[in-house]
Amino acid sequence: MRTAVFALTLTLGLATIPSEGLRAQDLNAAVADRVGAVMPKVIAWRRDIHQHPELSNREVRTAGVVAAHLKALGLDVQTGVAKTGVVGVLKGGRPGRVVALRADMDALPVTEQSDLPFKSTARSTYDGQDVGVMHACGHDAHVAMLMGVAEVLVGVRAQLPGTVKFIFQPAEEGPPPGETGGAAEMVAQGALDNPKVDAIFGLHVMPLEHGTLWTRGGGLMASSDTVKITVRGKQTHGAAPWDGVDPIVVSAQIITALQTIVSRQIDLTAAPAVVTIGRINGGVRFNIIPDNVVLEGTIRALDRAVQRDLHARVKRTAESIAESAGATAEVSFEIDTAPITFNDTALTTRMTPTLRRVSDQRLFEARPRTLAEDFSRFQQKIPGMFFYLGVNRPGADPTTVAANHSPLFYVDEGALPVGVRALATLAVDFLSSQ
C-alpha cells in the first residue's frame, strides 16, 4: 500500500508562501500554460537523443544539441564542463537567490531490444569491447525535459525573482576506466559557483505508476562503493591440489561468506545494505590451479555508519578465510563512486507542497533504494532534493515492466509534462519564497 508523503508537510509548506503570494500564483499559472506549449519540442528532443545515444564522457552530439538550444534562448552558456557538460544561466528580471536544475546526459552499453520507431542502433566501444548503446536509464528524457524547462522559464523571465542554473551533466553512470567525470568533476570545475547556487533539484524517470511523483527526506538512494579482492594462492596441477593452495576454492568460500554479512551481521531494520560480487577472474586452463583470482563487486548502504562497518567486515572476512587456507587476500575499496543521495530534510519539507500540487495530489513517499546516483555529489555541497517520476504506461503493472538498465526499458512520453512542470515550478516556488 502506498503511503502519501506526510500531510504535515502541506501545513509546513504554507509558511513558505511569499508575501507577494498572488504574484507567485500568477507566475505558476504562466508556467503551467507554457508547459503544454513546449511539450511537442520535448518529445521531439527526447526521440532524437534516444536515437543517438552516447556513452559517458562521450556526449558530444547531445551536448551540442543542448548548448545550441540554450544559446538560442539567450542564456549565458558554458560548454566543455567536465569534458562534455553544459551549464546555462538564466537571470530573472527581479533580484533573488540562485537555484539549479540538473539533468544527466549519458547512455549505457546496452543493445536496445524495443520496437520503437526511434530505437537506437548505435554502437560504440566500451572497455575494449564493441557494444550497443542505449538510453536504458531514461537520461534522454531527463535532458529533453530540462531543455523544455529552460524554454518555459525564459518565457516568464521578466517576472522571475532570481537566477536559474541549468546543469546538463555527463557521465552519471560513471566515467570510463582511467578517466574522471560526472557530478564530482562538474563540482570541481565550478558548476555550483559564479553565481553560487543556493539549492539544487533533480529527477529520475522510474518504472512506477504513470505520472506519479515520489520522494522522501533523508536517504533516498544508496552510496555505491566498489570492492576488489585479490586472492593469492600457489599454482599447481589440478590433479594434485595438495601441492599448492587453490585460490578458486578460497574465493568461493569468501563469496559465500560475504553474503552472511548482510543477512546475519547487519541490522537491516535500521538501513538497507547490499554486498554483491559481480565479476570473477581466475585461471587459464581446466587442469591448472592458478596463482590468483580477482573478485570485484559493489557495496551499497543508506547509512554512513553501516557503510563503514561493511568495509571492515568485508575486509576481515576475506582476509581471515584466505589465511585459514594458507592463501592471502588483498582487499581494496573505491569509496563513494556515488555517496548516499540524501535529500535535505528542511528543503524537502518545504518543497513537498509544490510536488503535491503539480502532480494533482499524486505524490507518494518513496522507499529507500539501493540504486545509486551521483546527484549526491551536488547534495554534499548545497541543499538538494531528488525525486522520481513514474513513466509506466497507464495501467501497467509495475511488477512486470522492464527496469532501468534493461534493453526493454520504456518511457511513456505522456508522463513527461509532469516532470517538466515539476522542475519548472520547483524553481519558481523556491525563488519566490525568499
Secondary structure in CASP SS format (residue, H / E / C, confidence):
PFRMAT SS
TARGET T0000
AUTHOR 0000-0000-0000
METHOD secondary structure of the structure
MODEL  1
M C 1.00
R C 1.00
T C 1.00
A E 1.00
V C 1.00
F C 1.00
A C 1.00
L H 1.00
T H 1.00
L H 1.00
T H 1.00
L H 1.00
G H 1.00
L H 1.00
A C 1.00
T C 1.00
I C 1.00
P C 1.00
S C 1.00
E C 1.00
G H 1.00
L H 1.00
R H 1.00
A H 1.00
Q H 1.00
D H 1.00
L H 1.00
N H 1.00
A H 1.00
A H 1.00
V H 1.00
A H 1.00
D H 1.00
R H 1.00
V H 1.00
G H 1.00
A H 1.00
V H 1.00
M H 1.00
P H 1.00
K H 1.00
V H 1.00
I H 1.00
A H 1.00
W H 1.00
R H 1.00
R H 1.00
D H 1.00
I H 1.00
H H 1.00
Q H 1.00
H C 1.00
P C 1.00
E C 1.00
L C 1.00
S C 1.00
N C 1.00
R C 1.00
E C 1.00
V H 1.00
R H 1.00
T H 1.00
A H 1.00
G H 1.00
V H 1.00
V H 1.00
A H 1.00
A H 1.00
H H 1.00
L H 1.00
K H 1.00
A H 1.00
L C 1.00
G C 1.00
L C 1.00
D E 1.00
V E 1.00
Q E 1.00
T E 1.00
G E 1.00
V E 1.00
A C 1.00
K C 1.00
T C 1.00
G E 1.00
V E 1.00
V E 1.00
G E 1.00
V E 1.00
L E 1.00
K E 1.00
G C 1.00
G C 1.00
R E 1.00
P E 1.00
G E 1.00
R E 1.00
V E 1.00
V E 1.00
A E 1.00
L E 1.00
R E 1.00
A E 1.00
D E 1.00
M C 1.00
D C 1.00
A C 1.00
L E 1.00
P C 1.00
V C 1.00
T C 1.00
E C 1.00
Q C 1.00
S C 1.00
D C 1.00
L C 1.00
P C 1.00
F C 1.00
K C 1.00
S C 1.00
T C 1.00
A C 1.00
R E 1.00
S E 1.00
T E 1.00
Y E 1.00
D C 1.00
G C 1.00
Q E 1.00
D E 1.00
V E 1.00
G E 1.00
V C 1.00
M E 1.00
H C 1.00
A C 1.00
C C 1.00
G C 1.00
H H 1.00
D H 1.00
A H 1.00
H H 1.00
V H 1.00
A H 1.00
M H 1.00
L H 1.00
M H 1.00
G H 1.00
V H 1.00
A H 1.00
E H 1.00
V H 1.00
L H 1.00
V H 1.00
G C 1.00
V C 1.00
R H 1.00
A H 1.00
Q H 1.00
L C 1.00
P E 1.00
G E 1.00
T E 1.00
V E 1.00
K E 1.00
F E 1.00
I E 1.00
F E 1.00
Q E 1.00
P C 1.00
A C 1.00
E C 1.00
E C 1.00
G C 1.00
P C 1.00
P C 1.00
P C 1.00
G C 1.00
E C 1.00
T C 1.00
G C 1.00
G H 1.00
A H 1.00
A H 1.00
E H 1.00
M H 1.00
V H 1.00
A H 1.00
Q C 1.00
G C 1.00
A C 1.00
L C 1.00
D C 1.00
N C 1.00
P C 1.00
K C 1.00
V C 1.00
D C 1.00
A E 1.00
I E 1.00
F E 1.00
G E 1.00
L E 1.00
H E 1.00
V E 1.00
M E 1.00
P C 1.00
L C 1.00
E C 1.00
H C 1.00
G C 1.00
T C 1.00
L E 1.00
W E 1.00
T E 1.00
R C 1.00
G C 1.00
G E 1.00
G E 1.00
L E 1.00
M E 1.00
A C 1.00
S E 1.00
S E 1.00
D E 1.00
T E 1.00
V E 1.00
K E 1.00
I E 1.00
T E 1.00
V E 1.00
R E 1.00
G C 1.00
K E 1.00
Q C 1.00
T E 1.00
H E 1.00
G C 1.00
A C 1.00
A C 1.00
P H 1.00
W H 1.00
D H 1.00
G C 1.00
V E 1.00
D C 1.00
P H 1.00
I H 1.00
V H 1.00
V H 1.00
S H 1.00
A H 1.00
Q H 1.00
I H 1.00
I H 1.00
T H 1.00
A H 1.00
L H 1.00
Q H 1.00
T H 1.00
I H 1.00
V H 1.00
S H 1.00
R H 1.00
Q H 1.00
I C 1.00
D C 1.00
L C 1.00
T C 1.00
A C 1.00
A C 1.00
P C 1.00
A E 1.00
V E 1.00
V E 1.00
T E 1.00
I E 1.00
G E 1.00
R E 1.00
I E 1.00
N E 1.00
G E 1.00
G C 1.00
V C 1.00
R C 1.00
F C 1.00
N C 1.00
I E 1.00
I E 1.00
P C 1.00
D C 1.00
N E 1.00
V E 1.00
V E 1.00
L E 1.00
E E 1.00
G E 1.00
T E 1.00
I E 1.00
R E 1.00
A E 1.00
L C 1.00
D C 1.00
R H 1.00
A H 1.00
V H 1.00
Q H 1.00
R H 1.00
D H 1.00
L H 1.00
H H 1.00
A H 1.00
R H 1.00
V H 1.00
K H 1.00
R H 1.00
T H 1.00
A H 1.00
E H 1.00
S H 1.00
I H 1.00
A H 1.00
E H 1.00
S H 1.00
A C 1.00
G C 1.00
A C 1.00
T E 1.00
A E 1.00
E E 1.00
V E 1.00
S E 1.00
F E 1.00
E E 1.00
I E 1.00
D E 1.00
T E 1.00
A E 1.00
P C 1.00
I C 1.00
T E 1.00
F E 1.00
N E 1.00
D C 1.00
T H 1.00
A H 1.00
L H 1.00
T H 1.00
T H 1.00
R H 1.00
M H 1.00
T H 1.00
P H 1.00
T H 1.00
L H 1.00
R H 1.00
R H 1.00
V H 1.00
S C 1.00
D C 1.00
Q C 1.00
R C 1.00
L E 1.00
F E 1.00
E E 1.00
A C 1.00
R C 1.00
P C 1.00
R E 1.00
T C 1.00
L C 1.00
A C 1.00
E C 1.00
D C 1.00
F C 1.00
S H 1.00
R H 1.00
F H 1.00
Q H 1.00
Q C 1.00
K C 1.00
I C 1.00
P C 1.00
G E 1.00
M E 1.00
F E 1.00
F E 1.00
Y E 1.00
L E 1.00
G E 1.00
V C 1.00
N C 1.00
R C 1.00
P C 1.00
G C 1.00
A C 1.00
D C 1.00
P C 1.00
T C 1.00
T C 1.00
V C 1.00
A C 1.00
A C 1.00
N C 1.00
H C 1.00
S C 1.00
P C 1.00
L C 1.00
F C 1.00
Y C 1.00
V C 1.00
D C 1.00
E H 1.00
G H 1.00
A H 1.00
L H 1.00
P H 1.00
V H 1.00
G H 1.00
V H 1.00
R H 1.00
A H 1.00
L H 1.00
A H 1.00
T H 1.00
L H 1.00
A H 1.00
V H 1.00
D H 1.00
F H 1.00
L H 1.00
S H 1.00
S C 1.00
Q C 1.00
END
